[in-house]
Amino acid sequence: MKDFNENLKNISRKLDIKKKVTSYVARHTFASVLAKGGENVLTISEMLGHSDLKTTQIYLKELNHTEKIEASKKLL
């Protein structure tokens, strides 16, 4: 995983991406894009390799919370 994250770091640097990119960020982005596109939570869960649907629901709830915080910042 360390090598994978190092490769992501190098790619993001070459693409001039200012935010930190890790496997964790990539998985959350993947799940978020699917959820925003209306994909079924069960399908997202299977694609992420979660053995328990509750794990995916927590994952997506966290994403939803983050989106709310980012939306709130736009008001300032």
mmCIF file of the N, C-alpha and C atoms, coordinates in Angstrom:
data_MODEL
# 
_entry.id   MODEL 
# 
loop_
_atom_site.group_PDB 
_atom_site.id 
_atom_site.type_symbol 
_atom_site.label_atom_id 
_atom_site.label_alt_id 
_atom_site.label_comp_id 
_atom_site.label_asym_id 
_atom_site.label_entity_id 
_atom_site.label_seq_id 
_atom_site.pdbx_PDB_ins_code 
_atom_site.Cartn_x 
_atom_site.Cartn_y 
_atom_site.Cartn_z 
_atom_site.occupancy 
_atom_site.B_iso_or_equiv 
_atom_site.pdbx_formal_charge 
_atom_site.auth_seq_id 
_atom_site.auth_comp_id 
_atom_site.auth_asym_id 
_atom_site.auth_atom_id 
_atom_site.pdbx_PDB_model_num 
ATOM 1   N N  . MET A 1 1  ? 0.828   -1.188 0.000   1.00 0.00 ? 1  MET A N  1 
ATOM 2   C CA . MET A 1 1  ? 0.000   0.000  0.000   1.00 0.00 ? 1  MET A CA 1 
ATOM 3   C C  . MET A 1 1  ? 0.877   1.258  0.000   1.00 0.00 ? 1  MET A C  1 
ATOM 4   N N  . LYS A 1 2  ? 2.012   1.165  0.672   1.00 0.00 ? 2  LYS A N  1 
ATOM 5   C CA . LYS A 1 2  ? 2.911   2.320  0.729   1.00 0.00 ? 2  LYS A CA 1 
ATOM 6   C C  . LYS A 1 2  ? 3.361   2.721  -0.681  1.00 0.00 ? 2  LYS A C  1 
ATOM 7   N N  . ASP A 1 3  ? 3.724   1.745  -1.496  1.00 0.00 ? 3  ASP A N  1 
ATOM 8   C CA . ASP A 1 3  ? 4.140   2.027  -2.875  1.00 0.00 ? 3  ASP A CA 1 
ATOM 9   C C  . ASP A 1 3  ? 3.002   2.637  -3.685  1.00 0.00 ? 3  ASP A C  1 
ATOM 10  N N  . PHE A 1 4  ? 1.790   2.106  -3.478  1.00 0.00 ? 4  PHE A N  1 
ATOM 11  C CA . PHE A 1 4  ? 0.625   2.620  -4.190  1.00 0.00 ? 4  PHE A CA 1 
ATOM 12  C C  . PHE A 1 4  ? 0.397   4.088  -3.850  1.00 0.00 ? 4  PHE A C  1 
ATOM 13  N N  . ASN A 1 5  ? 0.446   4.408  -2.550  1.00 0.00 ? 5  ASN A N  1 
ATOM 14  C CA . ASN A 1 5  ? 0.253   5.799  -2.130  1.00 0.00 ? 5  ASN A CA 1 
ATOM 15  C C  . ASN A 1 5  ? 1.378   6.703  -2.636  1.00 0.00 ? 5  ASN A C  1 
ATOM 16  N N  . GLU A 1 6  ? 2.575   6.178  -2.689  1.00 0.00 ? 6  GLU A N  1 
ATOM 17  C CA . GLU A 1 6  ? 3.699   6.959  -3.229  1.00 0.00 ? 6  GLU A CA 1 
ATOM 18  C C  . GLU A 1 6  ? 3.476   7.244  -4.715  1.00 0.00 ? 6  GLU A C  1 
ATOM 19  N N  . ASN A 1 7  ? 2.972   6.254  -5.449  1.00 0.00 ? 7  ASN A N  1 
ATOM 20  C CA . ASN A 1 7  ? 2.662   6.460  -6.868  1.00 0.00 ? 7  ASN A CA 1 
ATOM 21  C C  . ASN A 1 7  ? 1.558   7.499  -7.046  1.00 0.00 ? 7  ASN A C  1 
ATOM 22  N N  . LEU A 1 8  ? 0.534   7.437  -6.205  1.00 0.00 ? 8  LEU A N  1 
ATOM 23  C CA . LEU A 1 8  ? -0.532  8.446  -6.267  1.00 0.00 ? 8  LEU A CA 1 
ATOM 24  C C  . LEU A 1 8  ? 0.030   9.840  -6.000  1.00 0.00 ? 8  LEU A C  1 
ATOM 25  N N  . LYS A 1 9  ? 0.930   9.931  -5.044  1.00 0.00 ? 9  LYS A N  1 
ATOM 26  C CA . LYS A 1 9  ? 1.563   11.208 -4.711  1.00 0.00 ? 9  LYS A CA 1 
ATOM 27  C C  . LYS A 1 9  ? 2.333   11.755 -5.920  1.00 0.00 ? 9  LYS A C  1 
ATOM 28  N N  . ASN A 1 10 ? 3.078   10.893 -6.590  1.00 0.00 ? 10 ASN A N  1 
ATOM 29  C CA . ASN A 1 10 ? 3.837   11.315 -7.769  1.00 0.00 ? 10 ASN A CA 1 
ATOM 30  C C  . ASN A 1 10 ? 2.919   11.751 -8.909  1.00 0.00 ? 10 ASN A C  1 
ATOM 31  N N  . ILE A 1 11 ? 1.858   11.004 -9.114  1.00 0.00 ? 11 ILE A N  1 
ATOM 32  C CA . ILE A 1 11 ? 0.895   11.356 -10.167 1.00 0.00 ? 11 ILE A CA 1 
ATOM 33  C C  . ILE A 1 11 ? 0.242   12.697 -9.861  1.00 0.00 ? 11 ILE A C  1 
ATOM 34  N N  . SER A 1 12 ? -0.180  12.879 -8.612  1.00 0.00 ? 12 SER A N  1 
ATOM 35  C CA . SER A 1 12 ? -0.837  14.147 -8.256  1.00 0.00 ? 12 SER A CA 1 
ATOM 36  C C  . SER A 1 12 ? 0.125   15.323 -8.388  1.00 0.00 ? 12 SER A C  1 
ATOM 37  N N  . ARG A 1 13 ? 1.377   15.100 -8.073  1.00 0.00 ? 13 ARG A N  1 
ATOM 38  C CA . ARG A 1 13 ? 2.382   16.161 -8.233  1.00 0.00 ? 13 ARG A CA 1 
ATOM 39  C C  . ARG A 1 13 ? 2.525   16.525 -9.720  1.00 0.00 ? 13 ARG A C  1 
ATOM 40  N N  . LYS A 1 14 ? 2.596   15.517 -10.586 1.00 0.00 ? 14 LYS A N  1 
ATOM 41  C CA . LYS A 1 14 ? 2.737   15.764 -12.025 1.00 0.00 ? 14 LYS A CA 1 
ATOM 42  C C  . LYS A 1 14 ? 1.520   16.471 -12.602 1.00 0.00 ? 14 LYS A C  1 
ATOM 43  N N  . LEU A 1 15 ? 0.353   16.195 -12.020 1.00 0.00 ? 15 LEU A N  1 
ATOM 44  C CA . LEU A 1 15 ? -0.882  16.826 -12.489 1.00 0.00 ? 15 LEU A CA 1 
ATOM 45  C C  . LEU A 1 15 ? -1.166  18.147 -11.770 1.00 0.00 ? 15 LEU A C  1 
ATOM 46  N N  . ASP A 1 16 ? -0.251  18.546 -10.902 1.00 0.00 ? 16 ASP A N  1 
ATOM 47  C CA . ASP A 1 16 ? -0.358  19.790 -10.139 1.00 0.00 ? 16 ASP A CA 1 
ATOM 48  C C  . ASP A 1 16 ? -1.626  19.826 -9.277  1.00 0.00 ? 16 ASP A C  1 
ATOM 49  N N  . ILE A 1 17 ? -1.937  18.686 -8.686  1.00 0.00 ? 17 ILE A N  1 
ATOM 50  C CA . ILE A 1 17 ? -3.069  18.599 -7.761  1.00 0.00 ? 17 ILE A CA 1 
ATOM 51  C C  . ILE A 1 17 ? -2.562  19.012 -6.396  1.00 0.00 ? 17 ILE A C  1 
ATOM 52  N N  . LYS A 1 18 ? -3.172  20.026 -5.813  1.00 0.00 ? 18 LYS A N  1 
ATOM 53  C CA . LYS A 1 18 ? -2.700  20.598 -4.559  1.00 0.00 ? 18 LYS A CA 1 
ATOM 54  C C  . LYS A 1 18 ? -3.121  19.798 -3.324  1.00 0.00 ? 18 LYS A C  1 
ATOM 55  N N  . LYS A 1 19 ? -4.238  19.085 -3.401  1.00 0.00 ? 19 LYS A N  1 
ATOM 56  C CA . LYS A 1 19 ? -4.714  18.317 -2.254  1.00 0.00 ? 19 LYS A CA 1 
ATOM 57  C C  . LYS A 1 19 ? -3.971  16.997 -2.146  1.00 0.00 ? 19 LYS A C  1 
ATOM 58  N N  . LYS A 1 20 ? -3.882  16.496 -0.918  1.00 0.00 ? 20 LYS A N  1 
ATOM 59  C CA . LYS A 1 20 ? -3.234  15.215 -0.676  1.00 0.00 ? 20 LYS A CA 1 
ATOM 60  C C  . LYS A 1 20 ? -4.082  14.094 -1.270  1.00 0.00 ? 20 LYS A C  1 
ATOM 61  N N  . VAL A 1 21 ? -3.456  13.234 -2.063  1.00 0.00 ? 21 VAL A N  1 
ATOM 62  C CA . VAL A 1 21 ? -4.148  12.113 -2.695  1.00 0.00 ? 21 VAL A CA 1 
ATOM 63  C C  . VAL A 1 21 ? -3.571  10.819 -2.129  1.00 0.00 ? 21 VAL A C  1 
ATOM 64  N N  . THR A 1 22 ? -4.451  9.991  -1.567  1.00 0.00 ? 22 THR A N  1 
ATOM 65  C CA . THR A 1 22 ? -4.058  8.696  -1.010  1.00 0.00 ? 22 THR A CA 1 
ATOM 66  C C  . THR A 1 22 ? -5.069  7.646  -1.459  1.00 0.00 ? 22 THR A C  1 
ATOM 67  N N  . SER A 1 23 ? -4.786  6.397  -1.154  1.00 0.00 ? 23 SER A N  1 
ATOM 68  C CA . SER A 1 23 ? -5.736  5.334  -1.484  1.00 0.00 ? 23 SER A CA 1 
ATOM 69  C C  . SER A 1 23 ? -7.055  5.566  -0.746  1.00 0.00 ? 23 SER A C  1 
ATOM 70  N N  . TYR A 1 24 ? -6.983  6.088  0.450   1.00 0.00 ? 24 TYR A N  1 
ATOM 71  C CA . TYR A 1 24 ? -8.186  6.396  1.230   1.00 0.00 ? 24 TYR A CA 1 
ATOM 72  C C  . TYR A 1 24 ? -9.023  7.445  0.517   1.00 0.00 ? 24 TYR A C  1 
ATOM 73  N N  . VAL A 1 25 ? -8.387  8.496  0.051   1.00 0.00 ? 25 VAL A N  1 
ATOM 74  C CA . VAL A 1 25 ? -9.081  9.560  -0.681  1.00 0.00 ? 25 VAL A CA 1 
ATOM 75  C C  . VAL A 1 25 ? -9.660  9.004  -1.982  1.00 0.00 ? 25 VAL A C  1 
ATOM 76  N N  . ALA A 1 26 ? -8.897  8.171  -2.662  1.00 0.00 ? 26 ALA A N  1 
ATOM 77  C CA . ALA A 1 26 ? -9.350  7.593  -3.928  1.00 0.00 ? 26 ALA A CA 1 
ATOM 78  C C  . ALA A 1 26 ? -10.590 6.718  -3.724  1.00 0.00 ? 26 ALA A C  1 
ATOM 79  N N  . ARG A 1 27 ? -10.591 5.911  -2.670  1.00 0.00 ? 27 ARG A N  1 
ATOM 80  C CA . ARG A 1 27 ? -11.749 5.050  -2.383  1.00 0.00 ? 27 ARG A CA 1 
ATOM 81  C C  . ARG A 1 27 ? -12.980 5.882  -2.047  1.00 0.00 ? 27 ARG A C  1 
ATOM 82  N N  . HIS A 1 28 ? -12.783 6.933  -1.266  1.00 0.00 ? 28 HIS A N  1 
ATOM 83  C CA . HIS A 1 28 ? -13.913 7.797  -0.914  1.00 0.00 ? 28 HIS A CA 1 
ATOM 84  C C  . HIS A 1 28 ? -14.439 8.530  -2.142  1.00 0.00 ? 28 HIS A C  1 
ATOM 85  N N  . THR A 1 29 ? -13.545 8.979  -2.998  1.00 0.00 ? 29 THR A N  1 
ATOM 86  C CA . THR A 1 29 ? -13.964 9.653  -4.224  1.00 0.00 ? 29 THR A CA 1 
ATOM 87  C C  . THR A 1 29 ? -14.749 8.690  -5.110  1.00 0.00 ? 29 THR A C  1 
ATOM 88  N N  . PHE A 1 30 ? -14.243 7.479  -5.241  1.00 0.00 ? 30 PHE A N  1 
ATOM 89  C CA . PHE A 1 30 ? -14.899 6.432  -6.024  1.00 0.00 ? 30 PHE A CA 1 
ATOM 90  C C  . PHE A 1 30 ? -16.323 6.208  -5.507  1.00 0.00 ? 30 PHE A C  1 
ATOM 91  N N  . ALA A 1 31 ? -16.453 6.025  -4.191  1.00 0.00 ? 31 ALA A N  1 
ATOM 92  C CA . ALA A 1 31 ? -17.767 5.780  -3.583  1.00 0.00 ? 31 ALA A CA 1 
ATOM 93  C C  . ALA A 1 31 ? -18.676 6.991  -3.752  1.00 0.00 ? 31 ALA A C  1 
ATOM 94  N N  . SER A 1 32 ? -18.119 8.169  -3.589  1.00 0.00 ? 32 SER A N  1 
ATOM 95  C CA . SER A 1 32 ? -18.901 9.400  -3.692  1.00 0.00 ? 32 SER A CA 1 
ATOM 96  C C  . SER A 1 32 ? -19.450 9.598  -5.097  1.00 0.00 ? 32 SER A C  1 
ATOM 97  N N  . VAL A 1 33 ? -18.616 9.389  -6.086  1.00 0.00 ? 33 VAL A N  1 
ATOM 98  C CA . VAL A 1 33 ? -19.049 9.556  -7.483  1.00 0.00 ? 33 VAL A CA 1 
ATOM 99  C C  . VAL A 1 33 ? -20.162 8.566  -7.805  1.00 0.00 ? 33 VAL A C  1 
ATOM 100 N N  . LEU A 1 34 ? -20.000 7.337  -7.363  1.00 0.00 ? 34 LEU A N  1 
ATOM 101 C CA . LEU A 1 34 ? -21.045 6.337  -7.607  1.00 0.00 ? 34 LEU A CA 1 
ATOM 102 C C  . LEU A 1 34 ? -22.344 6.707  -6.902  1.00 0.00 ? 34 LEU A C  1 
ATOM 103 N N  . ALA A 1 35 ? -22.240 7.121  -5.631  1.00 0.00 ? 35 ALA A N  1 
ATOM 104 C CA . ALA A 1 35 ? -23.440 7.481  -4.861  1.00 0.00 ? 35 ALA A CA 1 
ATOM 105 C C  . ALA A 1 35 ? -24.139 8.688  -5.471  1.00 0.00 ? 35 ALA A C  1 
ATOM 106 N N  . LYS A 1 36 ? -23.379 9.700  -5.864  1.00 0.00 ? 36 LYS A N  1 
ATOM 107 C CA . LYS A 1 36 ? -23.968 10.891 -6.483  1.00 0.00 ? 36 LYS A CA 1 
ATOM 108 C C  . LYS A 1 36 ? -24.631 10.549 -7.811  1.00 0.00 ? 36 LYS A C  1 
ATOM 109 N N  . GLY A 1 37 ? -24.105 9.523  -8.464  1.00 0.00 ? 37 GLY A N  1 
ATOM 110 C CA . GLY A 1 37 ? -24.669 9.079  -9.733  1.00 0.00 ? 37 GLY A CA 1 
ATOM 111 C C  . GLY A 1 37 ? -25.899 8.201  -9.549  1.00 0.00 ? 37 GLY A C  1 
ATOM 112 N N  . GLY A 1 38 ? -26.268 7.956  -8.284  1.00 0.00 ? 38 GLY A N  1 
ATOM 113 C CA . GLY A 1 38 ? -27.471 7.183  -8.010  1.00 0.00 ? 38 GLY A CA 1 
ATOM 114 C C  . GLY A 1 38 ? -27.259 5.684  -7.913  1.00 0.00 ? 38 GLY A C  1 
ATOM 115 N N  . GLU A 1 39 ? -25.997 5.264  -7.825  1.00 0.00 ? 39 GLU A N  1 
ATOM 116 C CA . GLU A 1 39 ? -25.719 3.831  -7.739  1.00 0.00 ? 39 GLU A CA 1 
ATOM 117 C C  . GLU A 1 39 ? -26.235 3.263  -6.419  1.00 0.00 ? 39 GLU A C  1 
ATOM 118 N N  . ASN A 1 40 ? -26.668 2.037  -6.465  1.00 0.00 ? 40 ASN A N  1 
ATOM 119 C CA . ASN A 1 40 ? -27.196 1.306  -5.323  1.00 0.00 ? 40 ASN A CA 1 
ATOM 120 C C  . ASN A 1 40 ? -26.093 1.112  -4.276  1.00 0.00 ? 40 ASN A C  1 
ATOM 121 N N  . VAL A 1 41 ? -26.425 1.308  -2.994  1.00 0.00 ? 41 VAL A N  1 
ATOM 122 C CA . VAL A 1 41 ? -25.450 1.164  -1.907  1.00 0.00 ? 41 VAL A CA 1 
ATOM 123 C C  . VAL A 1 41 ? -24.885 -0.252 -1.860  1.00 0.00 ? 41 VAL A C  1 
ATOM 124 N N  . LEU A 1 42 ? -25.697 -1.240 -2.144  1.00 0.00 ? 42 LEU A N  1 
ATOM 125 C CA . LEU A 1 42 ? -25.224 -2.627 -2.145  1.00 0.00 ? 42 LEU A CA 1 
ATOM 126 C C  . LEU A 1 42 ? -24.143 -2.829 -3.208  1.00 0.00 ? 42 LEU A C  1 
ATOM 127 N N  . THR A 1 43 ? -24.352 -2.258 -4.367  1.00 0.00 ? 43 THR A N  1 
ATOM 128 C CA . THR A 1 43 ? -23.369 -2.360 -5.438  1.00 0.00 ? 43 THR A CA 1 
ATOM 129 C C  . THR A 1 43 ? -22.068 -1.670 -5.038  1.00 0.00 ? 43 THR A C  1 
ATOM 130 N N  . ILE A 1 44 ? -22.179 -0.477 -4.458  1.00 0.00 ? 44 ILE A N  1 
ATOM 131 C CA . ILE A 1 44 ? -20.992 0.249  -4.009  1.00 0.00 ? 44 ILE A CA 1 
ATOM 132 C C  . ILE A 1 44 ? -20.258 -0.579 -2.957  1.00 0.00 ? 44 ILE A C  1 
ATOM 133 N N  . SER A 1 45 ? -21.002 -1.165 -2.042  1.00 0.00 ? 45 SER A N  1 
ATOM 134 C CA . SER A 1 45 ? -20.418 -1.997 -0.991  1.00 0.00 ? 45 SER A CA 1 
ATOM 135 C C  . SER A 1 45 ? -19.623 -3.157 -1.576  1.00 0.00 ? 45 SER A C  1 
ATOM 136 N N  . GLU A 1 46 ? -20.208 -3.818 -2.543  1.00 0.00 ? 46 GLU A N  1 
ATOM 137 C CA . GLU A 1 46 ? -19.532 -4.946 -3.190  1.00 0.00 ? 46 GLU A CA 1 
ATOM 138 C C  . GLU A 1 46 ? -18.288 -4.486 -3.931  1.00 0.00 ? 46 GLU A C  1 
ATOM 139 N N  . MET A 1 47 ? -18.375 -3.344 -4.600  1.00 0.00 ? 47 MET A N  1 
ATOM 140 C CA . MET A 1 47 ? -17.230 -2.839 -5.360  1.00 0.00 ? 47 MET A CA 1 
ATOM 141 C C  . MET A 1 47 ? -16.076 -2.420 -4.443  1.00 0.00 ? 47 MET A C  1 
ATOM 142 N N  . LEU A 1 48 ? -16.404 -1.946 -3.241  1.00 0.00 ? 48 LEU A N  1 
ATOM 143 C CA . LEU A 1 48 ? -15.373 -1.567 -2.281  1.00 0.00 ? 48 LEU A CA 1 
ATOM 144 C C  . LEU A 1 48 ? -14.817 -2.770 -1.518  1.00 0.00 ? 48 LEU A C  1 
ATOM 145 N N  . GLY A 1 49 ? -15.503 -3.901 -1.645  1.00 0.00 ? 49 GLY A N  1 
ATOM 146 C CA . GLY A 1 49 ? -15.054 -5.107 -0.964  1.00 0.00 ? 49 GLY A CA 1 
ATOM 147 C C  . GLY A 1 49 ? -15.450 -5.160 0.494   1.00 0.00 ? 49 GLY A C  1 
ATOM 148 N N  . HIS A 1 50 ? -16.465 -4.392 0.868   1.00 0.00 ? 50 HIS A N  1 
ATOM 149 C CA . HIS A 1 50 ? -16.942 -4.432 2.244   1.00 0.00 ? 50 HIS A CA 1 
ATOM 150 C C  . HIS A 1 50 ? -17.754 -5.702 2.477   1.00 0.00 ? 50 HIS A C  1 
ATOM 151 N N  . SER A 1 51 ? -17.500 -6.361 3.598   1.00 0.00 ? 51 SER A N  1 
ATOM 152 C CA . SER A 1 51 ? -18.249 -7.581 3.909   1.00 0.00 ? 51 SER A CA 1 
ATOM 153 C C  . SER A 1 51 ? -19.557 -7.268 4.626   1.00 0.00 ? 51 SER A C  1 
ATOM 154 N N  . ASP A 1 52 ? -19.680 -6.039 5.127   1.00 0.00 ? 52 ASP A N  1 
ATOM 155 C CA . ASP A 1 52 ? -20.877 -5.635 5.859   1.00 0.00 ? 52 ASP A CA 1 
ATOM 156 C C  . ASP A 1 52 ? -21.416 -4.337 5.258   1.00 0.00 ? 52 ASP A C  1 
ATOM 157 N N  . LEU A 1 53 ? -22.680 -4.342 4.907   1.00 0.00 ? 53 LEU A N  1 
ATOM 158 C CA . LEU A 1 53 ? -23.306 -3.170 4.299   1.00 0.00 ? 53 LEU A CA 1 
ATOM 159 C C  . LEU A 1 53 ? -23.237 -1.953 5.225   1.00 0.00 ? 53 LEU A C  1 
ATOM 160 N N  . LYS A 1 54 ? -23.245 -2.191 6.533   1.00 0.00 ? 54 LYS A N  1 
ATOM 161 C CA . LYS A 1 54 ? -23.166 -1.094 7.496   1.00 0.00 ? 54 LYS A CA 1 
ATOM 162 C C  . LYS A 1 54 ? -21.867 -0.296 7.327   1.00 0.00 ? 54 LYS A C  1 
ATOM 163 N N  . THR A 1 55 ? -20.790 -0.971 6.969   1.00 0.00 ? 55 THR A N  1 
ATOM 164 C CA . THR A 1 55 ? -19.510 -0.294 6.735   1.00 0.00 ? 55 THR A CA 1 
ATOM 165 C C  . THR A 1 55 ? -19.657 0.710  5.602   1.00 0.00 ? 55 THR A C  1 
ATOM 166 N N  . THR A 1 56 ? -20.305 0.312  4.543   1.00 0.00 ? 56 THR A N  1 
ATOM 167 C CA . THR A 1 56 ? -20.508 1.200  3.395   1.00 0.00 ? 56 THR A CA 1 
ATOM 168 C C  . THR A 1 56 ? -21.415 2.357  3.763   1.00 0.00 ? 56 THR A C  1 
ATOM 169 N N  . GLN A 1 57 ? -22.445 2.072  4.533   1.00 0.00 ? 57 GLN A N  1 
ATOM 170 C CA . GLN A 1 57 ? -23.365 3.135  4.950   1.00 0.00 ? 57 GLN A CA 1 
ATOM 171 C C  . GLN A 1 57 ? -22.639 4.178  5.805   1.00 0.00 ? 57 GLN A C  1 
ATOM 172 N N  . ILE A 1 58 ? -21.746 3.741  6.682   1.00 0.00 ? 58 ILE A N  1 
ATOM 173 C CA . ILE A 1 58 ? -20.947 4.669  7.477   1.00 0.00 ? 58 ILE A CA 1 
ATOM 174 C C  . ILE A 1 58 ? -20.036 5.474  6.559   1.00 0.00 ? 58 ILE A C  1 
ATOM 175 N N  . TYR A 1 59 ? -19.433 4.812  5.611   1.00 0.00 ? 59 TYR A N  1 
ATOM 176 C CA . TYR A 1 59 ? -18.549 5.426  4.619   1.00 0.00 ? 59 TYR A CA 1 
ATOM 177 C C  . TYR A 1 59 ? -19.276 6.555  3.887   1.00 0.00 ? 59 TYR A C  1 
ATOM 178 N N  . LEU A 1 60 ? -20.474 6.237  3.394   1.00 0.00 ? 60 LEU A N  1 
ATOM 179 C CA . LEU A 1 60 ? -21.243 7.221  2.632   1.00 0.00 ? 60 LEU A CA 1 
ATOM 180 C C  . LEU A 1 60 ? -21.801 8.317  3.527   1.00 0.00 ? 60 LEU A C  1 
ATOM 181 N N  . LYS A 1 61 ? -22.126 7.990  4.770   1.00 0.00 ? 61 LYS A N  1 
ATOM 182 C CA . LYS A 1 61 ? -22.597 9.004  5.703   1.00 0.00 ? 61 LYS A CA 1 
ATOM 183 C C  . LYS A 1 61 ? -21.487 10.007 5.970   1.00 0.00 ? 61 LYS A C  1 
ATOM 184 N N  . GLU A 1 62 ? -20.267 9.518  6.112   1.00 0.00 ? 62 GLU A N  1 
ATOM 185 C CA . GLU A 1 62 ? -19.105 10.386 6.314   1.00 0.00 ? 62 GLU A CA 1 
ATOM 186 C C  . GLU A 1 62 ? -18.916 11.298 5.112   1.00 0.00 ? 62 GLU A C  1 
ATOM 187 N N  . LEU A 1 63 ? -19.078 10.761 3.926   1.00 0.00 ? 63 LEU A N  1 
ATOM 188 C CA . LEU A 1 63 ? -18.957 11.575 2.714   1.00 0.00 ? 63 LEU A CA 1 
ATOM 189 C C  . LEU A 1 63 ? -20.015 12.662 2.698   1.00 0.00 ? 63 LEU A C  1 
ATOM 190 N N  . ASN A 1 64 ? -21.235 12.293 3.057   1.00 0.00 ? 64 ASN A N  1 
ATOM 191 C CA . ASN A 1 64 ? -22.337 13.233 3.076   1.00 0.00 ? 64 ASN A CA 1 
ATOM 192 C C  . ASN A 1 64 ? -22.043 14.363 4.057   1.00 0.00 ? 64 ASN A C  1 
ATOM 193 N N  . HIS A 1 65 ? -21.482 14.028 5.220   1.00 0.00 ? 65 HIS A N  1 
ATOM 194 C CA . HIS A 1 65 ? -21.128 15.023 6.222   1.00 0.00 ? 65 HIS A CA 1 
ATOM 195 C C  . HIS A 1 65 ? -20.069 15.983 5.663   1.00 0.00 ? 65 HIS A C  1 
ATOM 196 N N  . THR A 1 66 ? -19.071 15.437 5.003   1.00 0.00 ? 66 THR A N  1 
ATOM 197 C CA . THR A 1 66 ? -18.008 16.254 4.410   1.00 0.00 ? 66 THR A CA 1 
ATOM 198 C C  . THR A 1 66 ? -18.575 17.200 3.367   1.00 0.00 ? 66 THR A C  1 
ATOM 199 N N  . GLU A 1 67 ? -19.484 16.719 2.552   1.00 0.00 ? 67 GLU A N  1 
ATOM 200 C CA . GLU A 1 67 ? -20.105 17.562 1.528   1.00 0.00 ? 67 GLU A CA 1 
ATOM 201 C C  . GLU A 1 67 ? -20.869 18.716 2.168   1.00 0.00 ? 67 GLU A C  1 
ATOM 202 N N  . LYS A 1 68 ? -21.534 18.453 3.278   1.00 0.00 ? 68 LYS A N  1 
ATOM 203 C CA . LYS A 1 68 ? -22.279 19.503 3.971   1.00 0.00 ? 68 LYS A CA 1 
ATOM 204 C C  . LYS A 1 68 ? -21.334 20.573 4.512   1.00 0.00 ? 68 LYS A C  1 
ATOM 205 N N  . ILE A 1 69 ? -20.218 20.144 5.036   1.00 0.00 ? 69 ILE A N  1 
ATOM 206 C CA . ILE A 1 69 ? -19.223 21.098 5.561   1.00 0.00 ? 69 ILE A CA 1 
ATOM 207 C C  . ILE A 1 69 ? -18.700 21.956 4.409   1.00 0.00 ? 69 ILE A C  1 
ATOM 208 N N  . GLU A 1 70 ? -18.368 21.329 3.288   1.00 0.00 ? 70 GLU A N  1 
ATOM 209 C CA . GLU A 1 70 ? -17.851 22.081 2.136   1.00 0.00 ? 70 GLU A CA 1 
ATOM 210 C C  . GLU A 1 70 ? -18.899 23.056 1.601   1.00 0.00 ? 70 GLU A C  1 
ATOM 211 N N  . ALA A 1 71 ? -20.145 22.639 1.568   1.00 0.00 ? 71 ALA A N  1 
ATOM 212 C CA . ALA A 1 71 ? -21.222 23.529 1.108   1.00 0.00 ? 71 ALA A CA 1 
ATOM 213 C C  . ALA A 1 71 ? -21.375 24.713 2.055   1.00 0.00 ? 71 ALA A C  1 
ATOM 214 N N  . SER A 1 72 ? -21.246 24.459 3.347   1.00 0.00 ? 72 SER A N  1 
ATOM 215 C CA . SER A 1 72 ? -21.357 25.536 4.338   1.00 0.00 ? 72 SER A CA 1 
ATOM 216 C C  . SER A 1 72 ? -20.251 26.582 4.164   1.00 0.00 ? 72 SER A C  1 
ATOM 217 N N  . LYS A 1 73 ? -19.069 26.124 3.800   1.00 0.00 ? 73 LYS A N  1 
ATOM 218 C CA . LYS A 1 73 ? -17.942 27.048 3.610   1.00 0.00 ? 73 LYS A CA 1 
ATOM 219 C C  . LYS A 1 73 ? -18.219 28.046 2.489   1.00 0.00 ? 73 LYS A C  1 
ATOM 220 N N  . LYS A 1 74 ? -19.035 27.648 1.526   1.00 0.00 ? 74 LYS A N  1 
ATOM 221 C CA . LYS A 1 74 ? -19.357 28.537 0.404   1.00 0.00 ? 74 LYS A CA 1 
ATOM 222 C C  . LYS A 1 74 ? -20.175 29.732 0.850   1.00 0.00 ? 74 LYS A C  1 
ATOM 223 N N  . LEU A 1 75 ? -20.818 29.607 2.008   1.00 0.00 ? 75 LEU A N  1 
ATOM 224 C CA . LEU A 1 75 ? -21.638 30.700 2.522   1.00 0.00 ? 75 LEU A CA 1 
ATOM 225 C C  . LEU A 1 75 ? -20.793 31.803 3.156   1.00 0.00 ? 75 LEU A C  1 
ATOM 226 N N  . LEU A 1 76 ? -19.580 31.485 3.527   1.00 0.00 ? 76 LEU A N  1 
ATOM 227 C CA . LEU A 1 76 ? -18.725 32.448 4.215   1.00 0.00 ? 76 LEU A CA 1 
ATOM 228 C C  . LEU A 1 76 ? -18.050 33.415 3.276   1.00 0.00 ? 76 LEU A C  1 
# 
